[in-house]
Amino acid sequence: VAGRNPFKLLGECEIALDTFLPKNAHESSTSVLRVLLTKVALRPPFLMGEVVSRFSTWSEIFCCLRASCHIPLFGGFLPYPVPEHGWYYDGLLWNSLFVPWRTFGTRDSVIKVSAFGHPGADIAPRRFVLPPWFAVFPPSQEALEGMRAMGYADAKDFFEGTQRRWGG
């Protein structure tokens, strides 16, 4: 377990993905899951946002999800390699504030979730803004349980409001 050592987080992430990611995840997630990544290139633009939504193999979805966790410095200085795609950091370096997320059909919807209160998020902390260092230095178990309860309440508030607006 990583404990309070942020340099062990990615190893724990790999163990969790290997343990919990279903063997058919590449089939069930293609065109349903979109993974936001920051692609690193040797020529300008050096950093650019990329969304991966098609996965040919279990290894490919594993690598994309693992790359989405690759925080510079804590994951090393080099980006994480995703075979057939390139080298990546997590999606944090991509300025998603200006991304016009869109849907592809009238019945589609996009719900933006932010643990740190991103201004454009549909579900985000409303009562308490989390310190950014919680991303790499996790708080106590008691604080995590409180954050889970607050996240549940924020999601519940969002979906109850959605039902009132859309009559669902």
C-alpha positions in Angstrom: 0.0 0.0 0.0 1.3 3.4 -0.9 0.4 5.0 2.5 1.7 8.5 2.5 4.3 7.9 -0.2 3.1 9.5 -3.4 5.9 7.8 -5.4 4.2 4.4 -4.8 0.7 5.5 -6.1 1.2 4.4 -9.7 2.3 0.9 -8.7 -0.8 0.6 -6.6 -2.9 2.0 -9.5 -1.4 -0.8 -11.8 -2.3 -3.4 -9.2 -5.9 -2.1 -8.9 -6.3 -2.0 -12.7 -4.9 -5.5 -13.1 -7.2 -6.7 -10.3 -10.5 -5.0 -11.1 -10.4 -4.2 -14.9 -12.6 -6.9 -16.5 -10.9 -9.0 -19.2 -13.5 -7.8 -21.7 -13.2 -4.1 -20.7 -11.8 -3.2 -24.2 -15.0 -4.5 -25.8 -17.5 -3.1 -23.3 -15.8 0.3 -23.1 -15.2 1.1 -26.7 -17.3 4.1 -27.8 -18.7 4.3 -24.2 -15.6 5.4 -22.2 -13.5 8.4 -23.2 -10.1 8.8 -21.5 -8.6 12.3 -21.5 -4.8 12.3 -21.9 -2.1 14.8 -22.5 0.0 13.6 -25.5 3.7 14.5 -25.4 5.5 15.1 -28.8 9.1 16.1 -29.7 7.8 18.8 -32.1 5.4 21.6 -31.5 2.8 21.5 -30.2 4.8 19.6 -27.5 1.7 19.0 -25.3 -1.8 18.4 -26.7 -5.0 17.0 -25.5 -6.2 13.7 -26.8 -9.3 11.6 -26.1 -9.1 7.9 -26.6 -12.4 6.1 -27.0 -11.6 3.0 -29.0 -9.7 0.1 -27.4 -8.6 -3.0 -29.5 -7.2 -5.1 -26.6 -7.3 -5.3 -22.8 -3.7 -4.2 -22.8 -4.6 -1.0 -24.7 -7.4 0.1 -22.3 -5.1 -0.8 -19.3 -2.3 1.4 -20.7 -4.7 4.3 -21.5 -6.2 4.2 -18.0 -2.7 3.9 -16.5 -1.5 6.8 -18.6 -4.4 8.9 -17.3 -3.0 8.5 -13.8 0.6 9.4 -14.8 1.3 12.6 -12.9 4.6 14.2 -13.9 7.3 14.0 -11.2 5.4 11.4 -9.1 5.3 9.0 -12.1 8.8 10.0 -13.2 9.9 12.7 -15.6 9.3 10.7 -18.8 5.7 10.3 -20.0 4.0 6.9 -20.0 4.1 4.9 -23.2 0.8 3.6 -24.8 1.6 1.2 -27.6 0.2 2.3 -31.0 -0.7 5.7 -29.6 2.4 7.5 -28.2 3.7 8.9 -24.9 1.3 10.5 -22.3 0.8 12.3 -19.1 -2.5 12.4 -17.3 -5.2 14.8 -18.7 -4.4 17.5 -16.1 -2.1 19.4 -18.5 -4.9 19.7 -21.0 -6.9 22.9 -20.4 -10.3 21.3 -20.3 -11.9 24.6 -19.2 -12.3 25.7 -22.8 -13.2 22.3 -24.3 -16.7 22.4 -25.7 -17.8 18.9 -24.7 -20.5 17.8 -27.0 -22.9 14.9 -27.4 -23.4 12.8 -30.5 -27.1 12.3 -30.4 -30.2 13.8 -28.8 -30.3 11.1 -26.2 -26.7 11.5 -25.2 -25.5 13.6 -22.3 -22.2 14.6 -20.8 -21.8 14.9 -17.0 -18.6 16.7 -16.0 -17.3 15.6 -12.5 -14.5 17.4 -10.6 -13.1 16.4 -7.2 -11.5 19.8 -6.9 -14.4 22.1 -7.9 -13.6 22.9 -11.6 -15.8 25.8 -12.6 -17.5 24.0 -15.5 -18.2 20.8 -13.6 -21.8 19.5 -13.1 -20.8 17.6 -10.0 -18.2 19.1 -7.7 -17.7 19.9 -4.1 -20.2 22.6 -3.1 -19.6 22.8 0.6 -15.9 22.5 0.9 -13.0 22.8 -1.6 -10.5 20.1 -1.3 -6.8 21.0 -1.0 -4.9 20.2 -4.3 -2.2 18.2 -2.4 -4.9 15.6 -1.5 -4.3 14.3 -5.1 -0.9 13.0 -4.1 -0.9 13.1 -0.3 -4.1 11.4 0.8 -5.8 12.5 4.0 -6.8 10.3 7.0 -9.3 7.4 6.6 -11.9 9.6 8.5 -11.4 12.5 6.2 -11.7 10.2 3.1 -15.0 8.8 4.5 -16.3 12.4 5.0 -15.2 13.3 1.4 -17.1 10.2 0.1 -20.2 11.3 1.9 -19.9 14.8 0.6 -19.4 13.5 -3.0 -22.4 11.2 -2.6 -24.5 14.2 -1.5 -23.2 16.4 -4.4 -24.1 13.7 -6.9 -27.5 13.1 -5.3 -28.2 16.9 -5.4 -27.2 16.9 -9.1 -29.4 14.0 -10.1 -32.4 15.2 -8.1 -32.1 18.6 -9.8 -31.8 16.8 -13.2 -35.0 14.9 -12.6 -36.9 18.1 -11.7 -35.6 19.9 -14.8 -36.1 17.0 -17.3 -39.1 15.3 -15.6 -37.2 12.0 -15.5 
